[in-house]
């Protein structure tokens, strides 16, 4: 947050970039106090990385959920809406094969956002195909599974989109670079060598002055 708020002010200020609040979106995994602060200080469009329809599953996918469980997160979303430039929250949901992509998960998600607090959370669901990366142990849901999942939500009256993935054919899609490029460049090893070199004692050589 130390960098976020100054950056937002520059984006929104007339003497900065002059962007509309509706055109700027902050994505969060659900840091509830910062969501409340954002609403009071610099409200822009909000996207919440949900990724699961229940606490048991979200605890494993988004460890922050153990501190701010789904009910608290949705309460924060409802508090945010009066200040928001848009009348809905975007919920991002990464589709993981066999993990969170079954019809029962879709129905749980539908029931969750429609019934929370007795009135539901005005929202849009953005389904995101997972971009595999080395050693993740996860796979993207098949296209047919994503379509079936989306249809459950649409039939339940939720605005639902499926994000188009770009760059996955060259392993450059969202999330892939962190898992692959570092291995290719050995950046960690290079930084360790540089750090080790910087810690070597400095030798001072005295030269005799010529007459």
Wavefront OBJ file of the C-alpha trace (Angstrom):
o trace
v 0.000 0.000 0.000
v 2.951 2.340 0.505
v 3.420 2.485 -3.268
v -0.210 1.972 -4.295
v -1.829 5.136 -2.989
v 0.775 7.601 -4.342
v 0.624 5.831 -7.711
v -3.167 6.084 -7.804
v -3.056 9.789 -7.012
v -0.665 10.386 -9.901
v -2.898 8.385 -12.253
v -6.043 10.255 -11.228
v -4.756 13.800 -10.723
v -5.505 16.425 -13.355
v -1.848 17.454 -13.287
v -0.833 13.783 -13.589
v -2.367 11.311 -16.037
v -5.916 12.524 -15.462
v -7.489 9.072 -15.713
v -11.102 8.439 -14.783
v -11.664 6.437 -11.597
v -13.797 4.081 -13.663
v -10.824 3.309 -15.902
v -8.448 2.386 -13.073
v -8.810 -1.015 -11.388
v -7.059 -2.246 -8.269
v -6.877 -6.021 -7.891
v -6.583 -7.500 -4.411
v -6.481 -10.946 -2.850
v -8.547 -9.556 0.002
v -6.617 -7.414 2.482
v -9.740 -6.125 4.202
v -8.273 -3.104 6.073
v -6.645 -1.833 2.883
v -9.920 -2.250 0.981
v -11.605 -0.034 3.568
v -8.792 2.495 3.307
v -9.009 2.482 -0.480
v -12.731 3.216 -0.264
v -12.170 6.236 1.963
v -9.043 7.686 0.353
v -8.951 6.798 -3.316
v -11.883 4.690 -4.552
v -11.401 3.185 -7.999
v -12.811 0.079 -9.665
v -12.132 -3.021 -7.573
v -11.305 -6.592 -8.601
v -11.073 -9.306 -5.953
v -9.097 -12.491 -6.559
v -11.611 -14.990 -5.166
v -10.653 -18.292 -6.861
v -12.833 -20.464 -4.604
v -16.455 -20.518 -3.423
v -15.810 -21.719 0.134
v -13.307 -21.142 2.920
v -11.917 -24.676 3.007
v -10.784 -24.490 -0.613
v -9.768 -20.837 -0.546
v -7.596 -21.421 2.521
v -5.425 -23.713 0.403
v -5.408 -21.551 -2.730
v -5.193 -18.116 -1.095
v -3.573 -18.430 2.368
v -4.625 -14.855 3.212
v -8.148 -16.268 3.516
v -7.188 -17.713 6.899
v -6.878 -14.148 8.181
v -9.745 -12.618 6.217
v -12.268 -15.375 5.395
v -14.800 -15.061 2.618
v -17.615 -13.644 4.762
v -15.371 -10.794 5.968
v -14.127 -10.233 2.435
v -17.645 -9.937 1.025
v -18.646 -7.616 3.870
v -15.728 -5.384 2.859
v -16.925 -5.490 -0.748
v -20.357 -4.284 0.344
v -18.773 -1.436 2.317
v -16.699 -0.512 -0.721
v -19.572 -0.229 -3.185
v -21.057 3.107 -1.994
v -17.730 4.818 -2.721
v -16.905 2.872 -5.886
v -17.084 4.507 -9.327
v -18.884 1.415 -10.606
v -21.920 -0.275 -9.105
v -20.362 -3.734 -8.984
v -17.296 -5.639 -7.802
v -15.356 -7.868 -10.193
v -14.537 -11.295 -8.798
v -11.604 -13.003 -10.497
v -11.685 -16.794 -10.545
v -8.719 -18.759 -11.910
v -9.880 -22.055 -13.427
v -7.807 -24.979 -12.115
v -8.398 -28.421 -13.569
v -10.039 -30.707 -11.009
v -9.524 -28.228 -8.176
v -12.174 -25.499 -8.328
v -13.864 -26.018 -11.694
v -16.640 -28.520 -11.045
v -20.384 -27.773 -11.443
v -20.829 -27.856 -7.673
v -18.179 -25.156 -7.332
v -20.031 -23.005 -9.849
v -23.288 -23.471 -7.945
v -21.596 -22.661 -4.634
v -20.134 -19.495 -6.152
v -23.527 -18.492 -7.513
v -25.238 -19.083 -4.172
v -22.459 -17.260 -2.321
v -22.603 -13.958 -4.173
v -26.377 -13.968 -4.614
v -27.221 -14.595 -0.969
v -24.473 -12.907 1.061
v -25.911 -10.628 3.707
v -29.416 -11.470 2.590
v -29.163 -9.261 -0.483
v -26.162 -10.525 -2.422
v -23.110 -8.723 -3.751
v -23.536 -6.822 -7.047
v -20.752 -8.308 -9.110
v -19.274 -9.537 -12.351
v -17.388 -12.833 -12.533
v -14.200 -12.976 -14.593
v -13.099 -16.565 -15.241
v -9.359 -16.796 -15.901
v -7.771 -19.811 -17.625
v -4.731 -20.879 -15.616
v -1.362 -20.455 -17.324
v 0.790 -23.459 -16.312
v 4.364 -22.941 -15.149
v 7.088 -25.375 -14.025
v 6.578 -27.276 -10.758
v 3.157 -25.756 -10.067
v 1.450 -29.143 -10.110
v -1.625 -27.469 -11.581
v -3.284 -27.489 -14.986
v -5.739 -25.252 -16.771
v -9.322 -26.441 -16.926
v -10.316 -27.720 -20.390
v -12.226 -25.213 -22.488
v -15.413 -27.288 -22.295
v -15.217 -27.291 -18.497
v -14.746 -23.507 -18.411
v -17.741 -23.080 -20.720
v -19.899 -25.346 -18.565
v -18.848 -23.474 -15.409
v -19.649 -20.120 -17.002
v -23.046 -21.338 -18.160
v -24.086 -22.188 -14.592
v -23.298 -18.623 -13.563
v -24.982 -17.045 -16.576
v -28.094 -19.159 -16.081
v -28.138 -17.918 -12.492
v -28.183 -14.305 -13.661
v -24.537 -13.333 -13.168
v -22.602 -11.329 -15.729
v -19.722 -13.654 -16.556
v -16.709 -13.246 -18.818
v -13.841 -15.556 -19.735
v -10.488 -13.828 -20.031
v -8.682 -14.344 -23.308
v -5.176 -15.679 -22.739
v -2.354 -14.146 -24.760
v 1.268 -15.208 -24.885
v 0.836 -18.767 -23.619
v 2.160 -20.162 -26.901
v 5.595 -18.762 -26.018
v 5.318 -19.240 -22.234
v 4.881 -15.498 -21.752
v 1.338 -15.356 -20.418
v 0.392 -13.990 -17.004
v 2.139 -15.962 -14.253
v 4.411 -17.924 -16.555
v 7.400 -15.610 -16.628
v 7.952 -15.799 -12.875
v 8.113 -19.578 -12.994
v 10.128 -20.023 -16.148
v 12.290 -17.033 -17.004
v 14.075 -17.023 -13.666
v 15.137 -20.608 -14.275
v 16.440 -19.733 -17.727
v 18.441 -16.705 -16.627
v 19.724 -18.085 -13.298
v 19.040 -14.646 -11.869
v 19.147 -15.856 -8.287
v 22.601 -17.348 -8.731
v 23.896 -14.236 -10.435
v 22.572 -11.989 -7.670
v 24.151 -14.235 -5.044
v 27.525 -13.955 -6.799
v 27.232 -10.186 -6.989
v 26.288 -9.991 -3.317
v 29.229 -12.191 -2.370
v 31.612 -10.066 -4.407
v 30.347 -6.869 -2.797
v 31.067 -8.284 0.642
v 34.763 -8.942 -0.093
v 37.170 -6.696 1.866
v 38.485 -3.692 -0.003
v 42.243 -3.644 -0.580
v 43.884 -0.244 -0.315
v 47.064 0.098 -2.316
v 49.420 2.924 -1.420
v 51.610 4.218 -4.216
v 54.807 6.056 -3.528
v 54.867 9.575 -4.867
v 57.626 10.243 -7.362
v 60.034 13.097 -6.644
l 1 2 3 4 5 6 7 8 9 10 11 12 13 14 15 16 17 18 19 20 21 22 23 24 25 26 27 28 29 30 31 32 33 34 35 36 37 38 39 40 41 42 43 44 45 46 47 48 49 50 51 52 53 54 55 56 57 58 59 60 61 62 63 64 65 66 67 68 69 70 71 72 73 74 75 76 77 78 79 80 81 82 83 84 85 86 87 88 89 90 91 92 93 94 95 96 97 98 99 100 101 102 103 104 105 106 107 108 109 110 111 112 113 114 115 116 117 118 119 120 121 122 123 124 125 126 127 128 129 130 131 132 133 134 135 136 137 138 139 140 141 142 143 144 145 146 147 148 149 150 151 152 153 154 155 156 157 158 159 160 161 162 163 164 165 166 167 168 169 170 171 172 173 174 175 176 177 178 179 180 181 182 183 184 185 186 187 188 189 190 191 192 193 194 195 196 197 198 199 200 201 202 203 204 205 206 207 208 209 210 211
